[in-house]
Amino acid sequence: MTRRLTSLLLLLACCSAVFAGGFQIYSESSTDVLGVGGAGVARSGHASSAWYNPAATTTITVPTATFGGTAIKLESGYRGGADRTEWMDEQCRFTGFFYGVVPIHDDWRLNLSVNAPYGMITQWPHDFSLNTLATYTSIRVCYISPSVAYRVSDELSLAAGVNATIGVARLASYIDLRAYGQGMNKLYMRADDEGVGAFASIFYQPTESWSFGAHYQSRVKMTVKGDAEYRYRSYLNGMLKFQPTDVQARIDMPAYLALGVENHSFEKWRFMFDAVWTEWSSYKALNIEFDKRPGTNQKGTSKNDRRWHDVWSYRFGVEYQLTDNWVLRAGYMYDHSPSNSRSTSPEMPDSDKQLFSLGVGYQTERWGFDLSYAYVYFDKSKLGSTVAKNHNITNRGEFDTRCQILSAAFTYKF
């Protein structure tokens, strides 16, 4: 029974793993920052700094608000050996953001950031060869982040604030019961939770041409609680073994540190570079507590080893002031994946990735808009060795993943 129900345990484990890390859509949380490849820590004069580096908002002199949205289209195919490539159903994920900056004194700023920097959606066909691992995964974590910034001197500014998070997960997979004279039973899972964290940042501009920034966010501890139910309440050996149950798992959203530098020594040109460190080593294992563990209907815990590692992401950006109103942008990002070769699964076919972006902005004295496009290329990755072993899969297939991103935003200065 335990072997036949491994798919359920792995789904719940991977679901929470995705929830904890998933696709960190750091760059996609702002249109103007996406246009420069995510290099936003040392930039000045933008309301999006309320998220990327609140200390830099001291360069904004009038109340300013930016709001917009991003469409993310993730495509992934799985090829098992000589078999045909199976492609996930085409899905677009939409996410929005809002940034507000209010000067309350020459040296003080109140900021508010609302976005969803973690999230993804994958949907495989119901007859997918790995449908016992996953067919549908939808994850979103929203951050509501108020902060206050203070200009210590003409060169130095500091900021601090809190993150209030709301996480929502929806997942589905199949359980193969054909060995027991039954068909494929479908599992649905829903989980929600809230958390609180803190952050602090520094903005330093020693000359008119150079600026530096640093932004640190703490871990956010969350206990994901939800319920699991099945399409059919299956009986085995005369007993009801598949009935709705409560589940929960303790997870930590990782801390991260972003360091950035910007230079505009050359007329009309701005060059940016960021390095972002994410503390994925905090995610060593995941223990899932069941109110009614499948196959026994008794309380139990499933222990799942993960052993993710800390990673760095590198971001390069450039802006060119075409006219007094128009600006052109381009960017590049290289992002290491925190996962390892043991745990890669169809819920999260993650790997090292590269992002290439282009953007344009238009700004008047009062209002402006931004538009950016990015293409993300993922290195190919194999189905995790531990995942394959637990499911008796001898031929570990390969995932081929790519992503396209389109973002638009509107800014108004009051």
C-alpha positions in Angstrom: 0.0 0.0 0.0 2.8 2.5 0.9 4.5 2.1 -2.4 1.3 2.6 -4.3 0.5 5.7 -2.4 3.9 7.4 -2.8 2.5 9.7 -5.4 0.3 11.4 -2.8 3.1 11.9 -0.4 5.4 13.3 -3.1 2.7 15.6 -4.4 2.2 17.1 -1.0 5.9 17.4 -0.4 6.6 19.0 -3.8 3.6 21.2 -3.4 5.1 22.7 -0.3 8.5 22.9 -1.8 7.1 24.9 -4.7 5.2 27.0 -2.2 8.4 27.6 -0.3 10.6 28.5 -3.3 9.0 27.7 -6.6 9.7 30.3 -9.3 10.9 33.4 -7.5 9.6 36.1 -9.8 11.8 38.8 -8.4 12.3 40.7 -11.6 8.7 40.4 -12.7 7.5 42.5 -9.8 8.0 45.8 -11.6 7.9 46.7 -15.3 10.8 49.2 -15.2 13.0 46.8 -13.3 12.1 43.9 -15.5 13.3 46.0 -18.5 16.8 46.2 -16.9 17.0 42.5 -16.1 16.0 42.9 -12.5 18.9 45.3 -11.5 16.8 47.6 -9.3 18.7 47.9 -5.9 20.7 51.0 -6.7 18.2 52.9 -8.9 16.8 56.2 -7.9 13.7 58.2 -8.7 11.3 55.2 -9.2 8.4 54.2 -7.0 9.3 50.5 -7.5 12.1 51.1 -5.1 9.5 50.7 -2.4 10.1 47.0 -3.0 13.6 46.7 -4.3 15.3 49.2 -2.0 13.0 51.5 0.1 16.0 53.6 1.2 16.2 54.9 -2.4 12.7 56.4 -2.2 14.3 59.5 -0.5 15.2 60.6 -4.0 11.5 61.0 -4.8 10.2 64.5 -3.9 6.4 64.3 -4.6 3.8 61.7 -3.8 4.1 59.0 -6.5 2.2 55.8 -7.3 2.9 53.0 -9.7 0.6 50.2 -10.5 0.6 47.6 -13.2 0.5 43.9 -14.2 2.6 41.1 -15.6 1.6 38.1 -17.8 3.9 35.1 -17.4 3.6 32.2 -19.9 5.5 29.1 -18.8 6.0 26.3 -21.3 7.6 23.0 -20.4 7.9 19.7 -22.2 8.9 16.2 -20.9 10.6 13.6 -23.1 11.1 10.1 -21.6 13.7 8.4 -23.6 12.7 7.8 -27.3 9.1 8.6 -26.5 7.4 11.8 -27.8 7.7 15.0 -26.0 4.6 15.7 -23.8 3.9 19.5 -23.5 2.0 21.0 -20.6 -1.2 22.8 -21.4 -0.5 26.4 -22.4 -1.2 28.7 -19.4 -0.6 32.3 -18.6 -0.3 33.5 -15.1 -1.2 37.1 -14.3 0.2 39.0 -11.4 -0.2 42.7 -10.3 1.7 45.1 -8.3 1.4 48.5 -6.6 4.1 50.9 -5.2 3.4 54.1 -3.4 5.8 56.7 -2.0 4.7 59.7 0.1 7.2 62.4 1.3 6.1 63.4 4.8 9.2 65.6 5.4 12.3 66.7 3.5 14.1 63.7 4.9 11.3 61.1 5.6 9.3 58.9 3.2 6.4 56.5 3.8 6.3 53.6 1.4 3.9 50.8 0.5 4.6 47.8 -1.7 2.1 45.2 -2.8 3.1 42.4 -5.1 3.5 38.6 -5.6 7.2 37.8 -5.8 6.7 34.1 -5.5 4.3 32.1 -7.8 3.8 29.8 -10.7 1.3 27.7 -12.6 1.8 24.4 -14.4 -0.9 22.3 -15.9 -0.1 19.0 -17.6 -2.6 16.9 -19.6 -4.7 14.4 -17.6 -3.1 11.5 -19.5 0.4 12.8 -18.9 2.8 9.9 -18.3 3.8 11.4 -14.9 0.3 12.2 -13.9 0.8 10.4 -10.5 3.3 13.2 -9.7 1.3 16.2 -10.8 -1.2 17.5 -13.3 -2.0 20.9 -11.9 0.0 23.3 -9.6 -1.0 26.9 -8.9 1.0 28.8 -6.3 0.9 32.5 -5.3 2.5 34.3 -2.3 1.5 38.0 -2.0 3.6 40.4 0.0 2.2 43.5 1.6 5.2 45.6 2.7 4.9 49.0 4.4 8.2 50.8 5.2 9.7 54.1 6.3 12.8 55.7 4.8 15.1 58.4 6.3 17.7 60.5 4.7 20.6 60.7 7.1 22.7 63.0 4.9 22.8 64.1 1.3 24.7 60.9 0.5 23.2 58.3 2.8 19.6 57.0 3.3 18.2 54.1 5.5 14.9 52.3 5.5 13.1 49.5 7.4 9.7 47.8 7.2 7.7 44.6 7.5 6.4 42.0 5.1 2.9 40.5 5.7 2.5 37.5 3.4 -0.5 35.6 2.2 0.1 32.3 0.4 -2.4 30.2 -1.6 -1.8 26.8 -3.2 -4.0 24.6 -5.4 -2.8 21.3 -6.7 -4.0 18.1 -8.3 -2.6 14.7 -9.3 -3.6 11.1 -9.9 -3.2 8.0 -7.7 -2.9 4.7 -9.5 -5.0 2.0 -7.9 -5.2 -0.4 -10.9 -3.2 -3.0 -9.0 -6.1 -3.2 -6.6 -8.8 -3.6 -9.3 -9.6 0.1 -9.4 -8.8 2.9 -11.8 -7.0 6.2 -11.4 -8.2 8.3 -8.5 -7.7 12.0 -8.6 -6.4 14.0 -5.7 -7.2 17.7 -5.1 -5.4 19.8 -2.5 -5.9 23.3 -1.2 -3.6 25.1 1.3 -3.4 28.6 2.7 -1.4 30.5 5.3 -0.1 33.9 6.4 3.3 35.0 7.7 5.3 38.0 8.9 8.9 39.1 8.2 11.1 42.2 8.3 13.5 44.0 6.0 16.1 46.8 6.0 17.9 48.7 3.2 20.7 51.2 2.6 21.1 53.7 -0.3 24.4 55.5 -0.7 25.2 58.1 -3.4 28.7 59.6 -2.9 28.7 61.4 -6.2 26.2 62.5 -8.9 27.4 59.6 -11.1 27.6 56.7 -8.7 25.0 55.1 -6.3 25.1 51.9 -4.3 22.4 50.0 -2.6 21.8 47.0 -0.3 18.5 45.4 0.7 18.0 42.5 3.1 14.8 40.5 3.8 14.4 38.1 6.6 12.9 34.6 6.5 9.1 34.4 6.7 8.0 31.4 8.7 4.8 29.7 7.5 2.8 26.7 8.5 0.8 25.7 5.4 -2.6 24.3 6.4 -5.2 22.8 4.1 -7.2 19.8 3.1 -7.0 17.0 0.6 -9.9 15.2 -1.1 -10.4 12.7 -3.8 -12.6 12.3 -6.9 -13.6 8.8 -5.5 -13.7 7.8 -1.9 -12.1 4.4 -2.6 -12.4 1.3 -0.5 -9.6 -1.1 0.0 -10.1 -4.5 1.8 -13.6 -3.3 2.7 -12.4 -0.1 4.4 -12.6 3.5 3.3 -9.0 4.5 2.7 -9.4 7.6 0.6 -11.5 10.2 2.4 -11.0 14.0 3.0 -8.2 14.8 5.4 -6.4 17.8 6.9 -2.7 18.3 6.2 -0.1 20.8 7.3 3.6 21.4 6.8 6.1 23.9 8.4 8.1 25.8 5.8 10.3 29.0 5.7 10.3 31.5 2.9 14.1 32.2 2.5 16.0 35.3 3.5 17.8 37.2 0.7 20.4 39.9 0.4 20.5 42.1 -2.7 23.5 44.3 -3.5 23.5 46.8 -6.3 25.5 49.6 -8.1 24.5 52.2 -10.7 26.6 54.5 -12.8 25.5 57.3 -15.1 28.9 59.0 -15.8 28.1 59.0 -19.5 25.5 61.4 -20.9 22.1 59.8 -21.4 23.4 56.3 -20.3 22.8 54.4 -17.0 24.4 51.1 -16.2 23.3 48.8 -13.4 24.5 45.6 -11.8 22.9 43.6 -9.0 24.0 40.4 -7.1 21.2 38.7 -5.2 21.9 36.0 -2.6 19.0 33.7 -1.5 19.3 31.5 1.6 17.8 28.3 0.2 20.0 26.2 2.5 17.3 26.9 5.2 15.1 24.4 3.3 16.7 21.1 4.3 13.7 18.9 4.7 9.9 18.9 4.7 7.8 17.1 7.3 4.1 16.7 6.3 1.6 15.9 9.1 -1.5 14.0 8.1 -4.7 13.9 10.1 -5.6 10.7 8.2 -2.5 9.3 6.5 -3.5 7.7 3.2 -3.7 3.9 3.5 -4.1 3.9 7.3 -6.5 6.7 8.1 -4.4 7.4 11.2 -2.3 10.4 12.2 1.2 10.3 10.7 4.1 12.3 9.4 5.9 11.9 6.1 9.5 13.0 6.2 11.0 14.3 2.9 14.6 15.2 2.4 15.3 18.3 0.2 18.8 19.7 1.0 18.6 22.8 -1.2 21.5 25.1 -1.3 22.1 28.9 -1.2 22.3 30.5 -4.7 23.4 33.8 -6.3 21.7 35.6 -9.1 23.5 38.2 -11.3 21.6 41.0 -13.1 22.9 43.6 -15.6 20.9 46.5 -16.9 21.3 49.6 -19.1 19.1 52.6 -19.8 19.4 55.1 -22.6 17.6 58.5 -22.4 16.4 58.8 -26.0 14.6 62.1 -25.5 13.4 64.2 -22.5 10.3 61.9 -22.3 11.4 58.5 -23.7 13.8 56.0 -22.2 15.0 52.6 -23.6 16.0 49.7 -21.5 17.7 46.3 -21.8 18.9 43.7 -19.3 20.3 40.3 -18.7 20.0 37.9 -15.7 21.7 34.6 -14.8 19.9 32.8 -12.0 21.2 29.6 -10.3 18.5 27.0 -9.3 18.5 26.0 -5.6 17.2 22.5 -6.4 19.3 19.4 -6.9 19.2 16.4 -9.3 17.3 14.3 -6.7 14.1 16.4 -6.4 13.3 17.8 -9.8 9.6 17.0 -10.6 6.9 18.2 -13.0 5.4 20.5 -10.4 8.6 22.6 -10.6 10.8 21.6 -13.6 13.4 24.2 -12.4 17.0 24.6 -13.5 19.6 27.3 -14.0 18.1 30.0 -16.1 19.0 33.1 -18.2 16.7 36.1 -18.8 17.0 38.6 -21.7 14.8 41.7 -21.5 13.9 44.9 -23.4 11.8 47.8 -22.2 10.6 51.3 -23.0 9.3 54.1 -20.7 7.6 57.4 -21.3 7.4 60.1 -18.6 5.9 63.5 -18.4 5.9 65.9 -15.5 2.8 64.2 -14.0 2.4 60.7 -15.5 4.2 58.0 -17.3 4.0 54.4 -18.5 6.4 51.5 -19.0 6.4 48.4 -21.1 8.8 45.5 -20.9 9.2 42.0 -22.5 11.5 39.2 -21.3 12.4 35.7 -22.5 13.7 33.2 -19.9 15.7 30.2 -21.1 16.0 27.2 -18.7 18.8 24.6 -18.9 17.4 21.2 -19.6 17.0 19.0 -16.5 16.2 15.4 -15.8 13.5 14.0 -13.6 14.9 13.8 -10.0 16.6 10.5 -9.1 14.8 10.2 -5.8 11.5 11.0 -7.4 12.1 8.3 -10.1 13.2 5.7 -7.6 10.2 6.2 -5.4 7.9 5.8 -8.4 9.8 2.9 -9.9 10.6 5.0 -13.0 13.7 3.4 -14.7 13.9 5.9 -17.6 14.4 9.4 -16.2 13.2 11.7 -18.9 14.2 15.3 -19.5 12.4 18.6 -19.0 12.7 21.4 -21.6 11.3 24.7 -20.2 11.1 28.3 -21.3 9.1 31.3 -20.2 7.9 34.6 -21.8 7.0 37.7 -19.8 5.1 40.8 -20.7 4.7 43.6 -18.2 3.0 47.1 -18.3 2.7 49.8 -15.7 1.3 53.3 -15.2 2.9 56.0 -12.9 1.3 59.1 -11.6 2.9 61.9 -9.6 0.5 63.9 -7.4 
